[in-house]
């Protein structure tokens, strides 16, 4: 005998079950129509995690029902803030992200742990049937990103990363000018990111310290090499400067502007290249910091295209596309500059538009009044709301897994070339270096403390 249940009966039973265990009633978005709120879990409730959570809650289109963090006092603070937003006590706390992922009514997760956790959490979430927002980059090695991409594809999940510059109008405008031939053939792309402004805050002492009562140090370390607890390992920005937990600024910060570079010039992430890094220096004798601090990476492509990627002391911050007929430079703070009258051009029929798949009908072009004369500007879209839109439509998010992986890889490859001090050849088809076994061993990192990356 086949038993059927009405929507009203389902809601009644769901409400009763939720009340019995203290959870709010949130029906998975996949169960019903567009009027149901999406149930979200938060994994990693630090500054970035809670910024994302606040922006997602502001949409009114989702409900955060659970939070997980290895720093338990921070997790409790996140729960309290989320509960205040909804006016109840419905947000559950989890010390282990796997327990959060086991909740079948959760549709999606927002993941913002430290970089060395990104691949493990994303793969596990996809395997559990969750759509995933994960902060950039795709982990600490190229194989992390390959595993993430494979899992997102295998389980047919929506993925969006924290590459939020893609949702800002000035970056989209610059990338479209480059991509649609308005600069002529692109001959060079210049990328510079912040680095030297980040210095370790913790000044010691550096010997092992007692683990705080509210800290699950074993879970914070996860797949990273075991080290005794010391606050200097978890202080901001110090944890970004330790290679065990972050590949380095070439990737963690570099991924933002490298992504814009590949957005406007796709050949950067599809054609083979050689990369050589000079002027590389590292954080030394500054506590636990051991990552790269300064560098100049030159990527050369078979057709003569070059990309020059450096820290902020060698070039202006942002991404500059240089073509045979003109140039355009974009950076944060709504900055865009270009040669000639390029900023007076409006999109033409047949142009590639880089709006999110859900926003292709959005009239994003406007006129900006300026002392030098009116110019064209592009409107921004909401990066966080775009993730929720993609969950409903099942269309590609604006910062999907493929773009996030290739942008991360560009930074990681530069990091490997810097450490080896060798010119390396990269093949995107195989995602390996050509003729350099040592460099290829650096595409993967061993996982420690019993953790395994299994799709």
C-alpha positions in Angstrom: 0.0 0.0 0.0 1.3 3.4 -0.9 0.9 6.1 1.7 0.6 9.8 0.6 0.9 12.8 2.8 -0.5 16.3 2.1 1.5 19.5 2.4 -0.5 20.4 5.5 0.1 17.1 7.1 3.9 17.3 6.3 4.1 20.8 7.9 2.2 19.5 11.0 4.5 16.5 11.5 7.6 18.6 10.7 6.5 21.2 13.3 6.0 18.6 15.9 9.3 16.9 15.3 11.1 20.2 15.3 9.5 21.3 18.6 10.4 18.0 20.2 14.1 18.6 19.7 14.1 22.3 20.0 14.7 23.3 16.4 12.7 25.8 14.4 10.4 24.6 11.7 12.2 25.1 8.4 11.1 23.1 5.4 13.9 22.3 2.9 13.7 24.4 -0.2 13.8 21.3 -2.3 10.5 20.0 -0.8 8.2 22.7 -1.9 7.9 25.9 -4.0 9.7 29.2 -4.0 7.9 30.5 -1.0 9.7 28.3 1.4 12.8 29.7 3.1 16.1 27.9 2.5 17.6 26.2 5.6 21.2 27.1 6.1 24.0 25.9 8.4 27.1 28.0 9.2 30.5 26.3 9.5 33.0 28.7 10.8 31.6 31.7 12.7 34.6 34.1 12.8 34.6 37.6 11.3 34.1 36.5 7.7 31.7 33.7 8.5 29.4 36.1 10.4 29.7 38.8 7.8 28.4 36.2 5.3 25.7 35.0 7.8 24.4 38.6 8.3 24.2 39.2 4.6 22.4 35.9 4.0 19.9 36.6 6.8 19.3 40.0 5.5 17.7 38.5 2.4 14.7 37.1 4.3 14.9 34.2 1.9 16.7 31.8 4.3 16.8 30.7 7.9 20.1 29.8 9.6 19.3 26.8 11.8 22.7 25.7 12.9 26.2 26.9 13.6 29.5 25.1 14.1 32.9 26.3 15.3 35.9 24.8 17.0 36.1 28.0 19.2 33.0 27.4 21.3 32.6 30.8 22.8 32.6 32.3 19.3 30.0 29.7 18.3 27.8 30.7 21.2 28.2 34.3 20.3 27.1 33.5 16.7 24.1 31.5 18.0 23.0 34.4 20.2 23.2 36.8 17.3 21.3 34.5 15.0 18.6 33.9 17.6 18.2 37.6 18.2 17.6 38.0 14.5 14.8 35.5 14.5 13.4 36.2 18.0 13.8 32.6 19.3 16.3 30.1 20.5 16.2 27.9 17.4 19.8 28.0 16.2 21.5 24.7 17.2 25.2 24.5 18.0 27.6 21.8 16.8 31.2 21.1 17.8 31.7 18.8 14.8 30.6 19.9 11.3 29.8 16.3 10.4 26.9 16.4 12.9 25.6 19.6 11.3 25.8 18.0 7.9 23.8 15.0 9.1 20.7 17.1 9.5 18.7 16.3 6.4 16.5 19.4 6.6 19.5 21.7 6.0 19.6 22.7 2.3 22.9 24.5 2.2 26.0 25.5 4.2 28.1 28.6 4.4 31.7 27.5 5.1 34.3 29.9 6.4 36.8 27.9 8.4 40.6 28.5 7.9 41.8 27.6 4.4 43.2 24.2 5.3 39.7 23.0 6.0 38.0 24.3 2.8 38.3 21.1 0.7 37.3 18.7 3.5 34.2 20.6 4.5 33.1 21.3 0.9 33.5 17.7 -0.2 31.7 16.4 2.9 28.9 18.9 2.4 28.4 18.0 -1.2 28.3 14.3 -0.4 25.7 15.0 2.2 23.5 16.7 -0.4 24.1 20.3 0.6 24.6 23.3 -1.7 27.8 25.1 -0.6 29.0 28.6 -0.1 32.7 28.3 0.7 35.2 31.1 1.3 38.1 31.3 -1.1 40.6 29.8 -2.0 40.0 26.1 -2.7 42.2 25.0 0.1 46.0 24.9 0.4 47.0 22.9 -2.6 45.8 22.3 -6.2 44.5 18.8 -5.4 42.2 20.3 -2.9 40.5 22.3 -5.6 40.3 19.3 -7.9 38.6 17.3 -5.2 36.1 20.1 -4.5 35.3 20.5 -8.2 34.8 16.7 -8.6 32.4 16.5 -5.6 30.3 19.5 -6.7 29.9 18.0 -10.1 29.4 14.4 -8.9 26.6 15.4 -6.5 25.2 18.1 -8.7 25.4 20.8 -6.1 25.3 24.6 -6.4 28.5 26.2 -5.3 29.4 29.8 -4.7 32.7 31.1 -3.3 33.5 34.4 -1.6 34.9 35.9 -4.8 32.5 38.8 -4.2 34.3 41.2 -6.6 32.4 39.4 -9.4 29.2 40.9 -8.1 30.5 44.5 -8.2 29.8 46.6 -11.3 33.2 48.1 -11.9 34.9 44.7 -12.0 32.3 43.4 -14.4 32.6 46.5 -16.6 36.4 46.2 -16.8 36.2 42.4 -17.5 33.6 42.9 -20.3 35.6 45.6 -22.0 38.6 43.3 -22.1 36.6 40.2 -23.0 34.6 41.8 -25.9 37.6 43.1 -27.8 37.2 46.8 -27.0 40.9 46.9 -25.9 42.0 45.0 -29.0 44.0 41.9 -28.6 45.0 41.5 -24.9 48.8 41.5 -24.7 49.4 41.9 -20.9 47.5 41.6 -17.7 48.9 43.1 -14.5 47.7 42.0 -11.1 48.8 43.3 -7.7 47.4 42.4 -4.3 47.9 43.5 -0.7 50.6 41.7 1.2 53.1 43.8 3.0 50.5 45.5 5.1 49.8 42.3 6.9 52.2 41.6 9.8 52.1 39.2 12.7 50.4 40.7 15.7 51.4 38.1 18.3 54.8 38.8 19.8 55.3 35.8 22.0 56.0 33.8 24.0 56.0 31.0 21.6 56.2 27.9 23.8 53.2 25.6 24.2 50.3 27.1 26.1 47.3 25.5 27.9 44.4 24.9 25.5 41.6 27.3 26.5 38.5 25.5 27.9 36.3 26.8 25.1 38.7 25.6 22.3 38.7 22.3 20.5 42.3 22.5 19.4 42.3 19.1 17.7 39.3 20.1 15.6 40.8 23.5 14.7 43.9 21.8 13.4 42.0 19.1 11.6 44.1 17.9 8.6 47.0 20.3 9.3 50.3 19.1 10.9 50.0 18.6 14.7 51.5 21.4 16.8 51.0 22.3 20.4 48.5 25.1 21.0 49.7 28.7 21.1 47.5 31.7 20.7 49.9 33.0 18.0 48.6 30.3 15.7 45.0 31.5 15.8 45.6 35.3 16.1 44.5 37.4 13.1 46.2 37.9 10.6 48.9 35.5 11.9 47.1 32.3 10.9 47.1 33.6 7.3 50.9 33.8 7.5 51.5 30.2 8.5 51.8 27.8 5.6 50.2 24.9 7.4 46.9 26.8 7.5 47.1 29.1 4.4 49.1 28.7 1.1 50.1 32.3 1.2 49.1 35.7 -0.1 49.8 34.7 -3.7 46.7 32.6 -3.2 44.6 33.8 -0.3 44.6 37.4 -1.4 45.8 36.8 -4.9 42.8 34.7 -5.8 40.5 37.9 -5.8 42.4 39.9 -8.5 43.6 36.8 -10.4 40.0 35.8 -10.7 39.1 39.2 -12.3 42.1 38.7 -14.6 40.9 35.3 -15.9 37.3 36.7 -16.1 38.3 39.3 -18.6 41.0 37.2 -20.3 39.9 33.5 -20.2 43.1 32.3 -21.9 44.9 32.8 -18.6 43.1 29.8 -17.2 42.8 27.7 -20.4 46.1 28.0 -22.2 49.4 26.4 -21.1 52.0 28.8 -19.7 55.4 29.2 -18.1 55.8 31.0 -14.8 58.9 32.4 -13.1 59.0 34.2 -9.8 61.7 36.7 -8.8 62.1 39.1 -5.9 60.5 36.6 -3.6 60.9 37.1 0.2 59.2 35.4 3.2 58.2 36.2 6.7 61.2 35.1 8.8 62.0 35.6 12.4 58.5 36.8 13.1 56.9 34.1 15.2 55.3 31.3 13.4 54.9 33.2 10.1 56.6 31.5 7.2 54.6 32.4 4.1 55.6 34.5 1.1 55.5 38.2 1.7 56.8 39.8 -1.5 57.1 38.5 -5.1 57.0 39.1 -8.8 55.6 36.3 -10.9 55.6 36.5 -14.7 53.3 34.2 -16.6 54.1 33.8 -20.4 51.7 32.2 -22.9 52.5 30.7 -26.4 50.8 33.6 -28.3 52.9 36.3 -26.5 50.3 37.1 -23.8 51.9 37.9 -20.4 50.6 38.3 -16.9 52.6 40.1 -14.3 51.5 39.3 -10.7 53.1 41.0 -7.8 52.6 42.3 -4.3 51.4 45.8 -3.7 54.9 47.4 -3.6 55.6 46.7 -7.3 52.4 47.7 -9.1 49.1 49.5 -8.3 46.6 47.4 -6.6 44.0 45.7 -8.7 43.8 44.2 -12.2 44.9 46.0 -15.4 44.1 44.7 -18.9 46.3 46.0 -21.6 45.4 45.6 -25.2 46.7 46.7 -28.6 44.0 49.5 -28.7 43.7 50.5 -25.0 43.7 49.6 -21.3 41.4 49.4 -18.3 42.3 49.1 -14.6 39.9 48.0 -11.9 40.2 47.8 -8.1 38.1 47.9 -4.9 36.4 51.0 -3.8 34.5 51.2 -7.1 37.7 52.2 -9.0 37.8 52.0 -12.7 40.1 53.8 -15.1 40.5 53.4 -18.8 42.2 54.9 -21.9 40.4 57.1 -24.4 36.6 56.9 -24.4 36.3 53.3 -23.3 34.2 54.2 -20.2 31.6 55.8 -22.5 30.9 52.6 -24.3 27.7 50.7 -23.6 27.3 46.9 -24.2 26.4 46.0 -27.7 24.3 43.2 -29.1 26.4 40.0 -29.2 28.7 41.1 -26.4 29.5 38.5 -23.7 27.7 39.6 -20.5 29.1 38.5 -17.2 26.0 38.9 -15.1 24.8 36.0 -12.9 22.8 33.5 -14.8 19.7 34.5 -12.8 20.2 38.2 -13.6 20.7 38.2 -17.4 17.6 40.3 -17.8 18.7 42.8 -15.2 19.3 46.3 -16.6 22.7 46.9 -15.1 24.0 49.7 -17.2 23.7 53.3 -16.0 25.1 56.8 -16.6 27.4 58.3 -14.0 27.8 62.0 -13.7 31.4 63.1 -13.4 33.4 66.4 -13.7 35.3 65.0 -16.7 32.0 64.2 -18.3 29.3 61.6 -18.2 30.5 58.0 -18.4 28.9 54.5 -18.4 28.8 52.6 -15.2 27.6 49.1 -14.2 25.3 48.4 -11.3 26.4 45.8 -8.7 24.4 42.8 -7.6 24.1 41.2 -4.2 26.6 38.4 -4.0 25.0 36.7 -1.0 21.4 36.9 -2.4 22.8 35.5 -5.7 23.8 32.3 -3.9 20.2 31.8 -2.7 18.9 32.6 -6.1 21.1 29.9 -7.6 19.9 27.4 -5.0 16.4 27.9 -6.2 17.0 28.1 -9.9 19.8 25.4 -9.9 21.7 27.7 -12.3 25.5 28.4 -12.1 26.4 30.9 -9.4 28.5 33.9 -10.5 31.5 32.6 -8.6 31.2 28.9 -9.3 33.6 26.1 -8.6 35.4 26.1 -11.9 36.4 29.8 -11.7 37.2 29.5 -8.0 39.5 26.5 -8.7 41.4 28.0 -11.6 41.9 31.4 -9.9 43.2 29.6 -6.8 45.4 27.4 -9.0 47.0 30.4 -10.6 48.1 31.7 -7.2 49.2 28.2 -6.0 51.3 27.6 -9.1 53.0 31.0 -8.5 53.6 30.0 -4.9 55.3 26.7 -5.9 57.5 28.5 -8.5 58.6 30.9 -5.8 59.5 28.2 -3.3 61.4 26.2 -5.9 63.0 29.3 -7.6 62.5 27.6 -10.9 60.8 28.4 -14.1 57.9 26.0 -14.4 55.6 24.9 -17.3 51.9 24.4 -16.5 49.4 22.4 -18.5 45.8 23.1 -17.8 44.6 19.9 -19.5 46.4 17.6 -17.1 46.6 20.2 -14.3 50.2 19.3 -13.8 53.6 20.7 -14.4 55.5 19.6 -17.5 58.7 17.8 -16.9 59.1 18.6 -13.2 58.4 15.8 -10.8 59.4 17.8 -7.7 56.9 20.6 -8.5 54.2 18.0 -9.1 54.7 16.6 -5.7 53.8 20.0 -4.3 50.3 19.9 -5.9 49.1 17.7 -3.1 49.6 17.9 0.7 49.3 15.0 3.1 46.4 15.2 5.5 47.2 14.6 9.1 45.5 13.5 12.4 43.4 10.8 10.7 41.6 13.0 8.1 41.1 11.9 4.5 39.7 13.7 1.5 37.1 11.3 0.2 34.5 12.2 -2.4 
